[in-house]
Amino acid sequence: MQVDGAKDTAAILVTRAGEWSAERLRIAAQEAGADLVERISEQAERGRRAAMRTAWIAFSVTALVITGAAEFWFGSFITR
C-alpha cells in the first residue's frame, strides 16, 4: 500500500517537473525568438538606410554628370 502511494506520488512529482520544465523551455524559446526578431529588424533597418544613402549618392552623381554634360553641350552653342 505504501509502495503504491509512493509510486503515485513519484509519478505526480515527475509529471509536475516535466510540465514545469516544458513551460520554462517554452518561455525561453519565446524570449529567444523575440530577441532574434528584434535583431533582424535592426539589421533590416540598417540595410534600408544604407540602400537609401546609396540611392542618393547615385542620384547626386548622375545629376552632376548630366549637369556637366548639359553645360558642355549648351556651351558649344554659345560663342563669346
C-alpha positions as CSV (number, residue, x, y, z in Angstrom):
1,M,0.0,0.0,0.0
2,Q,2.8,2.5,0.9
3,V,4.7,1.4,-2.1
4,D,1.8,2.2,-4.4
5,G,1.3,5.5,-2.7
6,A,5.0,6.3,-3.1
7,K,4.8,5.4,-6.8
8,D,1.7,7.6,-7.3
9,T,3.5,10.5,-5.5
10,A,6.6,10.0,-7.6
11,A,4.6,9.9,-10.8
12,I,2.8,13.1,-9.8
13,L,6.2,14.8,-9.0
14,V,7.7,13.7,-12.2
15,T,4.7,14.9,-14.2
16,R,4.8,18.3,-12.5
17,A,8.5,18.6,-13.0
18,G,8.1,17.8,-16.7
19,E,5.3,20.3,-17.0
20,W,7.4,23.0,-15.2
21,S,10.4,22.2,-17.5
22,A,8.3,22.4,-20.6
23,E,6.9,25.7,-19.5
24,R,10.3,27.1,-18.8
25,L,11.6,25.9,-22.2
26,R,8.5,27.5,-23.9
27,I,9.2,30.8,-22.2
28,A,12.9,30.7,-23.0
29,A,12.1,29.9,-26.7
30,Q,9.7,32.8,-26.9
31,E,12.2,35.2,-25.4
32,A,14.9,34.0,-27.8
33,G,12.5,34.3,-30.7
34,A,11.6,37.9,-29.7
35,D,15.3,38.8,-29.4
36,L,16.0,37.3,-32.8
37,V,13.2,39.2,-34.4
38,E,14.4,42.4,-32.8
39,R,18.0,41.8,-34.1
40,I,16.7,41.0,-37.6
41,S,14.6,44.1,-37.6
42,E,17.6,46.3,-36.6
43,Q,19.7,44.7,-39.4
44,A,16.9,45.3,-41.9
45,E,16.6,48.9,-40.9
46,R,20.4,49.4,-41.2
47,G,20.2,47.8,-44.7
48,R,17.3,50.1,-45.7
49,R,19.2,53.2,-44.5
50,A,22.4,52.1,-46.4
51,A,20.3,51.5,-49.6
52,M,18.8,54.9,-49.3
53,R,22.2,56.5,-48.9
54,T,23.5,54.6,-51.9
55,A,20.5,55.7,-54.0
56,W,21.0,59.4,-53.0
57,I,24.7,59.2,-53.9
58,A,23.9,57.6,-57.2
59,F,21.3,60.2,-57.9
60,S,23.7,63.0,-57.0
61,V,26.5,61.7,-59.2
62,T,24.1,61.2,-62.1
63,A,22.7,64.8,-61.7
64,L,26.3,66.2,-61.6
65,V,27.2,64.2,-64.8
66,I,24.1,65.4,-66.6
67,T,24.7,69.0,-65.5
68,G,28.3,68.8,-66.7
69,A,27.3,67.3,-70.0
70,A,24.5,69.8,-70.5
71,E,26.9,72.7,-69.7
72,F,29.4,71.3,-72.2
73,W,26.8,70.8,-74.9
74,F,25.0,74.1,-74.4
75,G,28.3,75.9,-74.1
76,S,29.3,74.8,-77.6
77,F,26.3,76.8,-79.0
78,I,27.3,80.0,-77.2
79,T,30.2,81.9,-78.7
80,R,32.0,84.6,-76.7
